[in-house]
Amino acid sequence: MPFVNNDDIKIHYHVEGSGPTLVMQHGLTGSLANWYDYGFVTELQKFYQLILIDARGHGHSSKPHDPQQYDLKLRVGDITSVMDHLGIEKANYLGYSMGGRIGFGLILHALERFESFIIGGMGAHVANTDVPPQDRIAALENGMANYVAGIEAKEGKMEQWRKDRLLENDPLALIAATIAPLGTEDVEQALPNLDTPCLIYCGDSDGFFPSAKASAALIPNCEFVVLPGLDHGQASRASEESLPFILKFLKQTTPTKV
């Protein structure tokens, strides 16, 4: 199982496929397994070398309980440490939700390492969750089983494999990630000067939709894609809807055999 050490935090990653490099970062409560489960890896690995990363606090990466260990600069360092370890100077980036927030962090702190950005379900400077943070924290304080039960009470019974993935999480690590400093206070000021190709997509029933749309409007020539009728979680899983425009964007910015 491959890991990189970033200041005593182990970061787990996978490499799939070949071609131009695409770094992929999942959202809060997820892991790199999400990209496999939702069908992204099967399609994207045909054309790109995928670097799939378990964010700190998730999957098989280290799970510190100190919110300061989730500082945005540290999360950016996790991404660039994996790239450095693999000898990758520049890459494309795809991040959803928390992965989108890390993407905005990369724009602030490691812009020179990236050829394009695809950000899903996230705006430049908004709260850490699409629900009131105190609600998420209260649910997590009672353990992952209670957290999952709360989701099912709102959304209906979920697939067993998805439930099992959520139950693997460390609730104290997720709380720390939720209450960590945002670190995105300066992003909006940087976006009007950004000339790196960008795509932002979001479900129009997502609580982050207004911020995602406003952020896209700040970036010159940013493509903004709306996923009609989808909320935050649904849009993260909707590979059939999102992959066509993700591949089209990558083909335009990083030509390959697509």
JOBEL-V345687 format. One record per residue. N is the residue number from 0. RES is the residue in three letters. PSI is psi in degrees with one decimal (999 if undefined). NEAR is the number of other ideal C-beta (glycine too) atoms within 10 Angstrom. D_FIRST is the distance of its C-alpha to the first C-alpha in Angstrom with 2 decimals. Layout:
n=N res=RES psi=PSI near=NEAR d_first=D_FIRST
n=N res=RES psi=PSI near=NEAR d_first=D_FIRST
This chain:
n=0 res=MET psi=115.5 near=7 d_first=0.00
n=1 res=PRO psi=135.9 near=12 d_first=3.85
n=2 res=PHE psi=154.9 near=16 d_first=6.62
n=3 res=VAL psi=142.0 near=20 d_first=10.36
n=4 res=ASN psi=120.8 near=11 d_first=13.01
n=5 res=ASN psi=97.7 near=21 d_first=16.14
n=6 res=ASP psi=51.9 near=9 d_first=18.91
n=7 res=ASP psi=8.6 near=8 d_first=16.94
n=8 res=ILE psi=122.2 near=20 d_first=15.10
n=9 res=LYS psi=128.2 near=16 d_first=11.30
n=10 res=ILE psi=119.3 near=24 d_first=10.52
n=11 res=HIS psi=141.2 near=21 d_first=7.45
n=12 res=TYR psi=161.4 near=26 d_first=8.06
n=13 res=HIS psi=152.3 near=19 d_first=8.30
n=14 res=VAL psi=129.1 near=15 d_first=10.98
n=15 res=GLU psi=146.4 near=18 d_first=13.56
n=16 res=GLY psi=-173.3 near=18 d_first=17.07
n=17 res=SER psi=160.3 near=13 d_first=19.35
n=18 res=GLY psi=-163.0 near=17 d_first=22.30
n=19 res=PRO psi=148.1 near=19 d_first=23.02
n=20 res=THR psi=134.8 near=22 d_first=20.13
n=21 res=LEU psi=111.5 near=26 d_first=19.89
n=22 res=VAL psi=134.8 near=26 d_first=17.83
n=23 res=MET psi=127.4 near=26 d_first=17.56
n=24 res=GLN psi=123.4 near=29 d_first=17.69
n=25 res=HIS psi=-178.0 near=27 d_first=18.42
n=26 res=GLY psi=177.9 near=24 d_first=21.11
n=27 res=LEU psi=139.0 near=20 d_first=21.72
n=28 res=THR psi=-3.3 near=26 d_first=20.54
n=29 res=GLY psi=-163.3 near=24 d_first=18.12
n=30 res=SER psi=176.1 near=23 d_first=14.49
n=31 res=LEU psi=-20.3 near=25 d_first=12.98
n=32 res=ALA psi=-25.5 near=19 d_first=13.53
n=33 res=ASN psi=-42.1 near=23 d_first=17.19
n=34 res=TRP psi=-31.8 near=26 d_first=17.32
n=35 res=TYR psi=-49.5 near=15 d_first=16.42
n=36 res=ASP psi=-36.4 near=17 d_first=18.75
n=37 res=TYR psi=4.8 near=20 d_first=21.61
n=38 res=GLY psi=3.5 near=15 d_first=21.65
n=39 res=PHE psi=-42.9 near=23 d_first=20.86
n=40 res=VAL psi=-44.0 near=21 d_first=17.99
n=41 res=THR psi=-42.2 near=14 d_first=20.14
n=42 res=GLU psi=-47.5 near=16 d_first=22.95
n=43 res=LEU psi=-31.3 near=25 d_first=21.63
n=44 res=GLN psi=-12.1 near=19 d_first=19.26
n=45 res=LYS psi=-24.0 near=14 d_first=22.51
n=46 res=PHE psi=-16.7 near=19 d_first=23.75
n=47 res=TYR psi=152.5 near=24 d_first=21.13
n=48 res=GLN psi=114.8 near=19 d_first=17.87
n=49 res=LEU psi=129.1 near=23 d_first=16.02
n=50 res=ILE psi=102.1 near=24 d_first=13.80
n=51 res=LEU psi=126.9 near=27 d_first=12.68
n=52 res=ILE psi=131.3 near=29 d_first=12.11
n=53 res=ASP psi=113.4 near=24 d_first=11.89
n=54 res=ALA psi=150.8 near=25 d_first=15.06
n=55 res=ARG psi=139.0 near=24 d_first=15.57
n=56 res=GLY psi=0.0 near=27 d_first=16.85
n=57 res=HIS psi=159.3 near=28 d_first=14.91
n=58 res=GLY psi=-130.1 near=23 d_first=11.96
n=59 res=HIS psi=6.7 near=18 d_first=9.04
n=60 res=SER psi=166.1 near=23 d_first=10.68
n=61 res=SER psi=151.2 near=19 d_first=13.39
n=62 res=LYS psi=72.4 near=20 d_first=16.55
n=63 res=PRO psi=153.0 near=19 d_first=19.64
n=64 res=HIS psi=2.0 near=14 d_first=23.00
n=65 res=ASP psi=119.9 near=11 d_first=25.13
n=66 res=PRO psi=-31.0 near=14 d_first=26.27
n=67 res=GLN psi=-21.3 near=10 d_first=26.71
n=68 res=GLN psi=-3.0 near=20 d_first=22.96
n=69 res=TYR psi=20.9 near=22 d_first=22.91
n=70 res=ASP psi=140.4 near=16 d_first=25.42
n=71 res=LEU psi=-37.9 near=21 d_first=25.21
n=72 res=LYS psi=-34.6 near=12 d_first=25.04
n=73 res=LEU psi=-39.8 near=18 d_first=21.93
n=74 res=ARG psi=-38.9 near=28 d_first=20.25
n=75 res=VAL psi=-42.4 near=21 d_first=21.52
n=76 res=GLY psi=-31.1 near=20 d_first=20.07
n=77 res=ASP psi=-43.5 near=24 d_first=16.55
n=78 res=ILE psi=-51.4 near=30 d_first=17.07
n=79 res=THR psi=-27.7 near=19 d_first=18.78
n=80 res=SER psi=-40.1 near=18 d_first=16.33
n=81 res=VAL psi=-44.5 near=23 d_first=13.59
n=82 res=MET psi=-44.1 near=22 d_first=16.46
n=83 res=ASP psi=-43.2 near=14 d_first=17.66
n=84 res=HIS psi=-35.8 near=15 d_first=14.44
n=85 res=LEU psi=-0.4 near=15 d_first=14.49
n=86 res=GLY psi=30.4 near=6 d_first=18.25
n=87 res=ILE psi=114.4 near=16 d_first=19.36
n=88 res=GLU psi=-45.1 near=9 d_first=22.81
n=89 res=LYS psi=151.0 near=13 d_first=23.73
n=90 res=ALA psi=168.6 near=25 d_first=22.33
n=91 res=ASN psi=161.8 near=23 d_first=23.57
n=92 res=TYR psi=135.6 near=27 d_first=22.47
n=93 res=LEU psi=119.4 near=29 d_first=22.39
n=94 res=GLY psi=139.4 near=27 d_first=22.20
n=95 res=TYR psi=136.9 near=30 d_first=23.69
n=96 res=SER psi=-115.6 near=27 d_first=25.42
n=97 res=MET psi=-36.9 near=25 d_first=23.54
n=98 res=GLY psi=-31.5 near=29 d_first=21.68
n=99 res=GLY psi=-40.5 near=28 d_first=25.24
n=100 res=ARG psi=-43.3 near=29 d_first=26.26
n=101 res=ILE psi=-34.6 near=27 d_first=23.47
n=102 res=GLY psi=-42.9 near=27 d_first=24.84
n=103 res=PHE psi=-32.2 near=28 d_first=28.25
n=104 res=GLY psi=-37.2 near=23 d_first=26.82
n=105 res=LEU psi=-36.6 near=26 d_first=25.55
n=106 res=ILE psi=-38.6 near=23 d_first=29.10
n=107 res=LEU psi=-42.6 near=19 d_first=30.45
n=108 res=HIS psi=-10.4 near=17 d_first=28.21
n=109 res=ALA psi=35.7 near=16 d_first=26.42
n=110 res=LEU psi=-36.5 near=13 d_first=28.67
n=111 res=GLU psi=-11.0 near=9 d_first=28.88
n=112 res=ARG psi=-1.3 near=18 d_first=25.22
n=113 res=PHE psi=140.5 near=21 d_first=25.77
n=114 res=GLU psi=-23.0 near=16 d_first=27.93
n=115 res=SER psi=160.2 near=20 d_first=28.16
n=116 res=PHE psi=132.3 near=25 d_first=27.26
n=117 res=ILE psi=119.5 near=27 d_first=27.00
n=118 res=ILE psi=124.7 near=31 d_first=27.30
n=119 res=GLY psi=139.7 near=28 d_first=27.70
n=120 res=GLY psi=39.0 near=30 d_first=29.42
n=121 res=MET psi=144.7 near=28 d_first=30.03
n=122 res=GLY psi=174.8 near=25 d_first=32.88
n=123 res=ALA psi=-43.3 near=27 d_first=33.09
n=124 res=HIS psi=87.8 near=18 d_first=34.19
n=125 res=VAL psi=172.2 near=19 d_first=34.16
n=126 res=ALA psi=162.7 near=14 d_first=33.10
n=127 res=ASN psi=-15.2 near=18 d_first=29.49
n=128 res=THR psi=159.4 near=21 d_first=30.10
n=129 res=ASP psi=0.9 near=19 d_first=32.22
n=130 res=VAL psi=162.6 near=12 d_first=33.93
n=131 res=PRO psi=126.1 near=11 d_first=35.68
n=132 res=PRO psi=-36.8 near=13 d_first=33.08
n=133 res=GLN psi=-30.6 near=11 d_first=35.09
n=134 res=ASP psi=-43.9 near=11 d_first=34.75
n=135 res=ARG psi=-42.1 near=21 d_first=30.97
n=136 res=ILE psi=-43.4 near=15 d_first=30.87
n=137 res=ALA psi=-40.9 near=14 d_first=33.42
n=138 res=ALA psi=-41.3 near=20 d_first=31.44
n=139 res=LEU psi=-31.2 near=21 d_first=28.18
n=140 res=GLU psi=-22.4 near=12 d_first=30.15
n=141 res=ASN psi=11.3 near=12 d_first=30.94
n=142 res=GLY psi=161.5 near=12 d_first=27.36
n=143 res=MET psi=-33.4 near=18 d_first=25.13
n=144 res=ALA psi=-40.6 near=12 d_first=27.31
n=145 res=ASN psi=-39.0 near=13 d_first=30.31
n=146 res=TYR psi=-46.8 near=20 d_first=28.61
n=147 res=VAL psi=-40.4 near=20 d_first=27.74
n=148 res=ALA psi=-37.4 near=13 d_first=31.27
n=149 res=GLY psi=-39.9 near=16 d_first=32.72
n=150 res=ILE psi=-44.1 near=17 d_first=31.02
n=151 res=GLU psi=-31.7 near=11 d_first=32.27
n=152 res=ALA psi=-31.4 near=9 d_first=35.72
n=153 res=LYS psi=-39.2 near=7 d_first=35.92
n=154 res=GLU psi=-9.0 near=11 d_first=34.18
n=155 res=GLY psi=170.7 near=7 d_first=34.58
n=156 res=LYS psi=130.9 near=9 d_first=32.22
n=157 res=MET psi=163.3 near=15 d_first=28.77
n=158 res=GLU psi=145.6 near=9 d_first=26.66
n=159 res=GLN psi=-39.0 near=8 d_first=24.91
n=160 res=TRP psi=-36.5 near=9 d_first=21.42
n=161 res=ARG psi=-39.9 near=16 d_first=22.07
n=162 res=LYS psi=-44.6 near=17 d_first=23.44
n=163 res=ASP psi=-39.1 near=11 d_first=20.48
n=164 res=ARG psi=-45.8 near=19 d_first=18.16
n=165 res=LEU psi=-39.2 near=17 d_first=20.67
n=166 res=LEU psi=-17.6 near=12 d_first=21.04
n=167 res=GLU psi=-13.6 near=14 d_first=17.41
n=168 res=ASN psi=156.0 near=21 d_first=18.40
n=169 res=ASP psi=110.7 near=16 d_first=19.68
n=170 res=PRO psi=-33.6 near=19 d_first=23.31
n=171 res=LEU psi=-34.5 near=15 d_first=24.02
n=172 res=ALA psi=-40.0 near=21 d_first=21.23
n=173 res=LEU psi=-36.5 near=23 d_first=22.66
n=174 res=ILE psi=-44.6 near=20 d_first=26.12
n=175 res=ALA psi=-42.2 near=20 d_first=25.22
n=176 res=ALA psi=-33.3 near=25 d_first=23.84
n=177 res=THR psi=-38.9 near=21 d_first=27.02
n=178 res=ILE psi=6.9 near=15 d_first=29.46
n=179 res=ALA psi=154.1 near=19 d_first=27.86
n=180 res=PRO psi=139.4 near=13 d_first=30.23
n=181 res=LEU psi=-51.0 near=15 d_first=30.35
n=182 res=GLY psi=7.4 near=21 d_first=30.53
n=183 res=THR psi=15.3 near=21 d_first=31.92
n=184 res=GLU psi=-28.8 near=12 d_first=35.58
n=185 res=ASP psi=3.0 near=11 d_first=36.13
n=186 res=VAL psi=-47.0 near=22 d_first=34.37
n=187 res=GLU psi=-33.5 near=16 d_first=37.47
n=188 res=GLN psi=-27.1 near=12 d_first=39.51
n=189 res=ALA psi=-25.8 near=16 d_first=37.05
n=190 res=LEU psi=-39.6 near=21 d_first=36.83
n=191 res=PRO psi=-19.3 near=10 d_first=40.34
n=192 res=ASN psi=5.8 near=9 d_first=39.59
n=193 res=LEU psi=122.8 near=17 d_first=36.29
n=194 res=ASP psi=9.3 near=9 d_first=36.67
n=195 res=THR psi=134.6 near=18 d_first=33.07
n=196 res=PRO psi=135.0 near=20 d_first=32.94
n=197 res=CYS psi=144.5 near=24 d_first=31.95
n=198 res=LEU psi=128.6 near=23 d_first=31.68
n=199 res=ILE psi=132.4 near=26 d_first=31.80
n=200 res=TYR psi=152.8 near=27 d_first=31.87
n=201 res=CYS psi=143.9 near=30 d_first=32.66
n=202 res=GLY psi=142.3 near=25 d_first=34.16
n=203 res=ASP psi=-1.9 near=15 d_first=37.79
n=204 res=SER psi=11.7 near=14 d_first=37.48
n=205 res=ASP psi=136.0 near=25 d_first=34.71
n=206 res=GLY psi=-22.3 near=17 d_first=35.85
n=207 res=PHE psi=-2.2 near=24 d_first=34.25
n=208 res=PHE psi=-48.6 near=21 d_first=36.34
n=209 res=PRO psi=-41.2 near=13 d_first=39.20
n=210 res=SER psi=-39.5 near=19 d_first=37.01
n=211 res=ALA psi=-44.2 near=26 d_first=34.87
n=212 res=LYS psi=-44.7 near=15 d_first=38.13
n=213 res=ALA psi=-38.2 near=17 d_first=39.73
n=214 res=SER psi=-41.5 near=26 d_first=36.81
n=215 res=ALA psi=-36.3 near=21 d_first=36.89
n=216 res=ALA psi=-22.8 near=12 d_first=40.64
n=217 res=LEU psi=-20.5 near=17 d_first=40.13
n=218 res=ILE psi=123.1 near=24 d_first=38.08
n=219 res=PRO psi=128.5 near=11 d_first=40.25
n=220 res=ASN psi=21.7 near=8 d_first=39.67
n=221 res=CYS psi=135.6 near=18 d_first=36.71
n=222 res=GLU psi=130.1 near=16 d_first=36.33
n=223 res=PHE psi=124.2 near=16 d_first=36.35
n=224 res=VAL psi=129.9 near=19 d_first=35.56
n=225 res=VAL psi=131.9 near=15 d_first=36.69
n=226 res=LEU psi=101.0 near=21 d_first=35.21
n=227 res=PRO psi=133.4 near=8 d_first=38.35
n=228 res=GLY psi=0.6 near=11 d_first=38.31
n=229 res=LEU psi=138.2 near=22 d_first=34.63
n=230 res=ASP psi=-171.3 near=18 d_first=33.54
n=231 res=HIS psi=-50.3 near=22 d_first=30.42
n=232 res=GLY psi=-42.0 near=19 d_first=28.12
n=233 res=GLN psi=-42.1 near=16 d_first=29.72
n=234 res=ALA psi=-31.2 near=25 d_first=29.31
n=235 res=SER psi=-28.6 near=22 d_first=25.56
n=236 res=ARG psi=-7.2 near=17 d_first=25.29
n=237 res=ALA psi=65.7 near=17 d_first=28.05
n=238 res=SER psi=-32.5 near=18 d_first=26.29
n=239 res=GLU psi=-32.8 near=10 d_first=29.40
n=240 res=GLU psi=-36.6 near=17 d_first=31.48
n=241 res=SER psi=-30.8 near=24 d_first=29.27
n=242 res=LEU psi=-38.2 near=16 d_first=27.64
n=243 res=PRO psi=-44.0 near=12 d_first=31.03
n=244 res=PHE psi=-25.6 near=15 d_first=31.91
n=245 res=ILE psi=-46.0 near=20 d_first=28.43
n=246 res=LEU psi=-39.6 near=17 d_first=28.54
n=247 res=LYS psi=-44.3 near=14 d_first=32.16
n=248 res=PHE psi=-46.8 near=21 d_first=31.49
n=249 res=LEU psi=-37.2 near=25 d_first=28.67
n=250 res=LYS psi=-38.1 near=13 d_first=30.98
n=251 res=GLN psi=-34.9 near=13 d_first=33.69
n=252 res=THR psi=-31.3 near=17 d_first=31.73
n=253 res=THR psi=79.4 near=20 d_first=29.30
n=254 res=PRO psi=137.1 near=9 d_first=31.02
n=255 res=THR psi=-153.4 near=13 d_first=29.06
n=256 res=LYS psi=14.7 near=7 d_first=29.80
n=257 res=VAL psi=999 near=15 d_first=29.74
